[in-house]
Amino acid sequence: MRRTILSFLIILCTALAAQAQPAPIYTLKSCLEQGLLNNYSLRITRNEQQVSKNNATLANAGYLPTLDLSAGYRGTLDNTETKLRATGETTKENGVFDQTIDAGINLSWTIFDGFNKARPTPASPSKTS
């Protein structure tokens, strides 16, 4: 019995030792790299930088025209009573339905902006040196 328990413990310890992984070796470089990868402030800054890079287009800089569309619909249901001045006759109308539909389109393009379009864009790199 004692021999069985001892054999079982030896097999169990051997199995656990085989599954154990060696402790990772930390260097200053690996710790700094890991810290930079997990820093959420840096992640947010990188994402904001990418968004800014994506938004740096000619259209966002104001060099291209803009086209605006608008449309509307209005319907009313009224009961009216009209009295003629000449004869004094009164006319009543119930359930008068009135519809109004409108649409509009606006194209605008700034041709001269008082030299304010001298901002750097992807097509014209900045001349800072």
C-alpha positions as CSV (number, residue, x, y, z in Angstrom):
1,M,0.0,0.0,0.0
2,R,2.8,2.3,1.0
3,R,4.6,1.5,-2.2
4,T,1.5,2.3,-4.3
5,I,1.1,5.8,-2.7
6,L,4.7,6.5,-3.2
7,S,4.6,5.5,-6.8
8,F,1.5,7.6,-7.4
9,L,3.2,10.7,-5.8
10,I,6.3,10.2,-7.9
11,I,4.2,10.0,-11.1
12,L,2.2,13.0,-10.1
13,C,5.3,15.1,-9.4
14,T,6.9,14.0,-12.6
15,A,3.8,15.0,-14.6
16,L,3.6,18.4,-12.9
17,A,7.3,19.1,-13.4
18,A,6.9,18.2,-17.1
19,Q,4.1,20.7,-17.5
20,A,5.9,23.5,-15.7
21,Q,7.2,26.2,-17.9
22,P,10.4,28.1,-17.2
23,A,10.1,31.6,-15.8
24,P,10.4,34.2,-18.5
25,I,13.6,36.2,-18.6
26,Y,13.0,40.0,-18.3
27,T,15.3,42.5,-19.8
28,L,15.0,46.3,-19.8
29,K,14.3,46.3,-23.5
30,S,11.5,43.7,-23.3
31,C,9.9,45.5,-20.3
32,L,9.9,48.8,-22.1
33,E,8.5,47.2,-25.3
34,Q,5.7,45.5,-23.3
35,G,4.9,48.8,-21.5
36,L,4.7,50.7,-24.7
37,L,2.4,48.1,-26.3
38,N,0.0,48.1,-23.3
39,N,0.0,51.9,-22.7
40,Y,-3.6,53.0,-23.5
41,S,-2.6,56.7,-23.7
42,L,-0.2,55.9,-26.5
43,R,-2.7,53.7,-28.3
44,I,-5.3,56.6,-28.2
45,T,-2.6,59.0,-29.5
46,R,-1.7,56.6,-32.3
47,N,-5.4,56.2,-33.3
48,E,-5.9,60.0,-33.2
49,Q,-2.8,60.4,-35.4
50,Q,-4.2,57.9,-37.9
51,V,-7.6,59.6,-37.9
52,S,-5.8,63.0,-38.6
53,K,-3.8,61.4,-41.4
54,N,-7.0,60.0,-43.0
55,N,-8.8,63.3,-42.7
56,A,-5.9,65.3,-44.4
57,T,-7.6,65.4,-47.8
58,L,-8.2,68.1,-50.3
59,A,-12.0,68.0,-49.6
60,N,-11.5,68.5,-45.9
61,A,-9.0,71.3,-46.6
62,G,-11.7,73.2,-48.5
63,Y,-10.3,72.9,-52.0
64,L,-13.2,71.0,-53.5
65,P,-16.8,72.1,-54.0
66,T,-19.7,71.1,-51.7
67,L,-23.1,70.0,-52.8
68,D,-26.1,70.3,-50.4
69,L,-29.5,68.7,-51.0
70,S,-32.7,69.5,-49.1
71,A,-36.2,68.3,-49.4
72,G,-39.4,68.7,-47.5
73,Y,-43.1,67.7,-47.4
74,R,-46.0,69.1,-45.4
75,G,-49.6,68.1,-45.5
76,T,-52.5,69.7,-43.6
77,L,-56.2,68.8,-43.1
78,D,-58.4,71.8,-42.4
79,N,-62.1,72.7,-42.0
80,T,-62.8,76.1,-43.5
81,E,-65.7,78.6,-43.4
82,T,-65.7,81.4,-46.0
83,K,-68.1,84.3,-46.2
84,L,-68.4,86.3,-49.4
85,R,-68.5,90.1,-48.9
86,A,-70.7,90.8,-51.9
87,T,-73.5,88.4,-51.2
88,G,-72.9,87.5,-47.5
89,E,-73.2,83.8,-48.5
90,T,-71.2,81.4,-46.2
91,T,-69.5,78.4,-47.6
92,K,-68.3,75.6,-45.3
93,E,-65.7,73.0,-46.4
94,N,-64.7,70.1,-44.2
95,G,-61.7,67.9,-44.7
96,V,-59.7,70.2,-47.0
97,F,-56.3,68.5,-47.6
98,D,-53.4,70.7,-48.6
99,Q,-49.9,69.4,-49.6
100,T,-46.7,71.3,-50.0
101,I,-43.5,69.7,-51.4
102,D,-40.2,71.5,-51.8
103,A,-36.7,70.5,-52.9
104,G,-33.5,72.4,-53.2
105,I,-29.9,71.9,-54.3
106,N,-27.0,74.1,-53.4
107,L,-23.5,73.9,-55.0
108,S,-20.8,76.1,-53.5
109,W,-17.1,76.4,-54.2
110,T,-14.8,78.9,-52.7
111,I,-12.6,80.3,-55.4
112,F,-10.6,82.8,-53.4
113,D,-10.4,82.6,-49.6
114,G,-8.0,85.5,-48.9
115,F,-4.9,83.3,-49.1
116,N,-6.1,81.1,-46.2
117,K,-5.7,77.9,-48.2
118,A,-1.9,77.8,-47.8
119,R,-2.3,75.0,-45.3
120,P,-0.2,71.8,-45.9
121,T,-2.1,69.0,-47.5
122,P,-1.0,65.5,-48.8
123,A,-0.7,67.0,-52.3
124,S,1.5,69.9,-51.2
125,P,3.9,69.0,-48.3
126,S,4.8,71.6,-45.8
127,K,7.9,73.6,-46.2
128,T,9.2,73.6,-42.6
129,S,12.9,73.2,-42.2
